[in-house]
Amino acid sequence: MTLKISISGVRGIYGESLTDEIVKKFGVAYARLVNGGTVLVGSDTRRSGPQVKEALFRGLRFDGRVKIIDVGCLPTPTVQVIARSLNVDGAVIVTASHNPQQWNGLKFVRPDGIFLPEDEAQKLLELYEQVSAEDLARTAEGRLAVQTELNAGDIHLEKIQKIGDIDLIRNSGLKVIVDTCCGAGAVITKKLLDLLGVRYLQVNGEPDLEKCDRPLEPTAEHIAKLGEKVREFGADIGFAQDPDADRLSIVDETGRAIGEDYTLCLAADYLLGRLRSGQMRGQNKICTNLSTTRIIDAVAAKYGAEVVRTKIGEVNVSLAMKKTGAVAGGEGNGGIMAPAVGYGRDSLAGITLILQYLAESQQKVSELAAALPKYIMYKTKIDCASARETAELLEKTKSKYAAEKLDLQDGVKVIFASGNWLHVRASNTEPVIRIIAEAETLEKAQELAQLPN
């Protein structure tokens, strides 16, 4: 049984590694971290959600100083945007992201709509360890004084409409299929497409995660059925979300999944073009993490823009975007961040930007993707149970490639003169070392991923 606690939050199998007591303890800890005030609580559509929320409410209300606003089942980025807009003291999202439906978890948000950075996450863990049996005994009446607000998602939709030309999208004649994964995006994504005025078909649209007919992570191999639907419907594009709707994958008009890396790259291509034409505000920068494809560098070079690389973890990209005033950011797993809307990965903003790109360019998705470079990424991992073993392997990697350009802010990233790269780092969530390499061919990427003995 595994309980994953990292900079991304807390995840576990509900009723096994993630228990009500653990959830209540984190509720107490977060209440102490925000020191009272108002906290939003949202969730995805896992059937364990109501029980987890009940335990969370009890923890948050243990001393009666926290006011809770339950915004219901809403995407993670929606809760982040609401938190920032309403100027509350924090938010907690009950979700296990793309983990299987028997999992659940907690994501913790600051008042500015950003996840807790490392120092604040560490403080939360310290407070969690300090929760006493007496504290837990005081959580029995935690459900009291919980306010429900089920229309809060409209705040997110209003912000999204401002980044697109709704009339242009409406008049484009675009046909769309969206796979909402039976998740938190099931209802609000339908509302968004209605507002955008496109013709669309929704699949996996019932907000009950157990009814989703595909694996939950929207990787290319998991969304083959969406490709079939795109061909049957004669759609111009297919979109796939994960359970908490922060990630977005794309299927082109032929039914081919173009790969999650291209989601960010297409959005960046569009936004940098708008920035150059004066239609978009922001600095000529794109923020992303060290393991994101080098295609983003080619996109940036086309516009004379700078790519700012960060450590792994969405919050690190968010903080870099705030610091630099970047026009956009994101991650290679299908995460688009549009600061005009919010500083979190946002599939709803992504859908709007990509549809706007199609409407303005009058090109097909396959044509837009074909205009970008092609590289192959290879990912693997090795067990590494101790910090000493991890340190030794990283040091060997650094020594082997001492003559190459190195980025050491998160493990060891080697950037070769060809532009190919290798990234070796300790996982935030598992006792493993993650190895990612990117090159022109799979064979070359696999060769780069061979670590020193």
Number of C-alpha atoms within 10 A of each C-alpha: 8 12 18 18 17 18 23 20 20 22 24 21 20 20 13 13 16 21 17 20 14 17 26 28 28 25 27 29 23 28 27 19 17 17 12 18 13 21 24 27 28 25 30 30 27 26 14 17 20 14 12 26 25 16 24 29 29 25 33 29 26 25 17 17 14 24 21 22 20 21 21 24 28 27 31 29 28 32 28 30 25 23 26 20 16 14 14 19 23 28 30 27 27 30 30 24 25 20 18 16 23 16 21 28 25 26 23 24 27 21 23 20 26 24 28 23 19 15 10 14 20 14 15 22 16 12 18 21 12 13 17 11 9 8 15 17 11 16 23 14 15 21 19 13 14 16 13 14 12 13 9 19 20 15 15 22 20 12 16 21 16 11 16 18 16 18 10 15 21 19 12 18 13 17 19 21 24 27 28 31 33 28 31 32 31 30 17 21 23 17 14 22 20 13 14 21 19 19 15 19 18 19 19 20 22 19 21 19 24 17 14 20 14 18 16 23 22 28 21 18 12 15 26 17 14 26 24 16 19 26 18 10 15 15 22 24 29 31 25 29 31 28 34 31 29 27 29 30 30 30 28 22 22 18 24 20 26 18 19 21 23 22 26 30 29 22 26 27 19 19 24 27 16 15 16 14 9 10 10 15 16 17 16 20 22 30 28 31 22 26 25 22 26 22 18 24 17 17 23 20 12 11 15 13 18 17 21 18 19 22 17 21 19 25 22 21 28 27 17 20 26 13 9 15 17 23 24 26 30 30 26 22 23 27 25 31 31 25 20 16 21 24 29 27 30 28 30 26 28 26 25 21 23 23 27 23 23 19 19 14 11 11 12 17 22 18 11 17 17 11 9 16 12 14 15 16 23 19 14 13 16 11 13 18 12 10 10 10 13 19 15 11 20 22 13 14 21 21 12 12 15 11 10 14 13 18 17 16 13 16 24 22 26 23 18 14 9 8 12 20 24 27 24 26 23 22 16 16 16 16 16 18 21 19 23 21 27 26 23 15 14 15 12 16 22 19 13 20 21 11 14 11 6
